């Protein structure tokens, strides 16, 4: 059983996410990020943050919720680092850029989703495997795909931001070991930004997992419907009286036989 977000909450979260762009970016970077999010809006808004319900946010809208959680967590963690005596070698723009895009690869490529609904009811019920990896995509790590998509839209990043984006998963990603376990001081990280990003991501993921556990505590397992159709939420935004919200909610979450 997965958490479910109402149509209102999906739209609220999306508006909060894209609101970071004018708040923290300016100039050409702001324009290119705006263009990228406009391209991915209809897909990103519904994307999950993971494929299995016992990981975190494996439900429509889970991706956007996770990105917001990581962004807000990292901003607070950075302030704590400073309060505890760290010398800031980062800006809020650095933090927000990395937090917003550390999992961008989970959106997929320019046309196809990264996660697709799992058609197997047995796997959904018994293994919590709500989504499958889209086998039509070329294999890339999530971070490599994130960098590719940013490059595709001409979004530049600093070397410091690249390292933080690259190392957000910490030692959960084997390829990060040489960066994080260096025994030579000249090879050590020269910025605290990667540590801040990792701590924010890890904390957010853990809390999201705990929220899922609370949501299913004491509830019997039941079949989970497979979402086959995406309803355009833009139509909801046009109806201030909310007349279409109930229909949208039904299209998103009702079981499909």
N, C-alpha and C positions, 0 to 999 in steps of 0.2 A: 504494500500500500504506500503510495507516494503522497506528498503534500500537494495541495491544489491551490493555485492562485486565481483569484477572480479576475475578470476582464478589467475591472477598475484598477486592481493592483498591478497587473501587467503593464498597463498604460502609465500608471504612476511611476513605476520603477524605470520604465524606458525614458520618461521625461527627466527623471533625476540623473540617469546615466549620461544622456546627451547634454544635460545642463552643465556637466563638468567642462565641456569643450570651451564655451565662451568664458567660463569662470577662471580657467587656468591656462588657456592658450591664446595666442594672438598671431596676427599676420598670416603668412603662408601656411604655417603648420596648422593653425586653426581652420583655414579653408580646406586643406586636404583631409584633415580628420573629419570635418563635417561631411565632405563628399563620400568618404568611406562609410561612415555610419548611415548615411542616406541609402547607399547601395545595399547594405546588409540589414536594414531595419526589419523588413518582414520576416527574415529568417532568424536574426539574432534575438529578436524579442521573444521567440518561442523556444529557443535552444535550451537544452538542459546543460548542467555543469558537469555531469558525469553520466555513465551508462548504467550503473547499479545503484539501487536505492539506498543500500547501506554504505555507499561512499559519501556522496553529498549532493543535494539539490538535483536529483535525477527526475526532473519533472519540467513541463513547459514553463519557461520563464526563469528556470533555475540558474542559467548562465548569467543573465543580467543581475539577478539578485546577488550572486557570488561576487561579481565584479564590484558592485556597490559595497558589499561587505568588506572586501579586501582593500578598496580605496579608502574607506572611512577608517579602517583599522590601521592601515599604514600611516595615515596622517597623524593619528593619535600616538602611535608607537614612536614616530619620529620626534614628537614633542617630548615624550618620556625619555628618549635617549638624550635629548638636549638638557632636560631637567636633571638627569643623573650625571651630567658632566661631559657628555660627548661634544666634540666640536663639529657643528653641522658642515658637511661637505656635500650637501644636497639642497635642492629647492623644492618647494611644493609642486612645481611643474614637473620636476624629475619624478617625484613620488607618484603623482597622479598618472603620468604617462605610462610608467611601468605597471602600475596596478591595473589600469584599464586594459592593458594589452598583453599581460603575461599569459593569458589563456585564449588569446584571439584565435589561435589555431583550431580551437574547438568549434568554431563557426563553420569550418569546412573550406572549400575553395571558392572561386568566384561564382560558381553556379550551384554546387551541391553541398548538402549538409554533411557535417562530420558524423553526427549521430543520426541513426534512422530507427524508427520504432521496431522493437523485436516482435515478430509475428507469432512466436512460440509462447502460448499461454503457460505451458509447463515451466519454462525457464523464467518467465516473469513472476510466477507464484512461488516456485521452489528455490530459485536462486536470486530473485530480486533483480534480474537482468532486464531492465526496462527498455534499454536501447542497445543496438549493435553498432559497431564501427561500420561506416559506409565503405564497403569493399570496392566500390567504383573509384575511390580516391587513390591517388598515389600515396604510398606510405611516407610520412614525415613525422618527426616528433612534433608535439604541440608547439614547442618553442620555435622550431625551424619554420613551421607553417605560419606562425605569428609574424616572424621577421619577413617571410616572403610576402605576406599580404600587405604589410606596411610598406615594403618596397614597391609593390604593385601600384600603390596609390601615391607613391612619391613622398611618403612621410619619412623625414630624416630623424635620426636619433643620435645622441652623443655617445661616446665610447662608454661613459659611466652608465648611461641608461641601457645600453646593449648588455653590459655585464650583469646589471641587476635583473633585466628581463631574462637573460640566459640562465641565471642562478636562482630564480625564485623558488624552484622545487627543491633546492638544497641537495642533500645527499640521497633523496628519494630518486634522483636521476643519476645513474652511474657515471654519465659523462661529466658531471660536475665535480667529481672527486678531486681531480688534479687542480681545480681552482680553489677548493675549500680546505684541502688537507696538505697544503704546501709546508714543507719543513725548512724552506729557505726564506728568510725575511724579504728578500728582493722579489720573490714570486708571490708573496701574500697580497690579498686584496688591498687596494689603496683607498677604498671608500667603504663606508658603512651601509650604503644604499642597498646592496644585495641582501644584507642581513635583515634590514628593516622589511624588505619585500617578502623574504622568506617567513619571517615571524608573523606578518600580517596575513599571509596566505594560509599558513598552518593553523593559526588561531581561528580564522574564519571557517576553514574547512571542518575543524573539530567542532565548533559551535553549531554549524549547519547539520553535522551528523547527529549531535545531541538533540537538536530540534526534531529531526526525523524520528529518533528513538522515542521521544515524548509523544509524538503524534500517533505512533502505532502501538503504544503501550496498552495492553489489555484488549486490543482489537483483533478479531479473528481475521485470518488471511482470506482474501476473496479475489476472484479474477480481476485483472486490471485491463481495461479496454485499451486498444491500440488506436492512437490518434492517426487517422488517415487523411484528414483534411485540415488545412490551415485557413482559418477565417481571417480576412483582412481587417485588422483592428483599427485601421485608419477611419473606417466608417463609424466606429464607436466614438472617436474623438469629435466627429462632426455633429453628434447628437447630444446636445447639452442636457436634454431631459432624461438621458439614459435609456431610451425606449428599446434599444437593440442589445443592451447588456445581457439580458436573460438569454436571448437566442445565442449570442456569442459564447456565453458560458456553457451552454448545452453542447454546441458544436465542438468546443475544446475538450470537454471532460466526460461526456456521456459514453457509456460502453457501446462499441460498434460491433454488431453481430455479423 
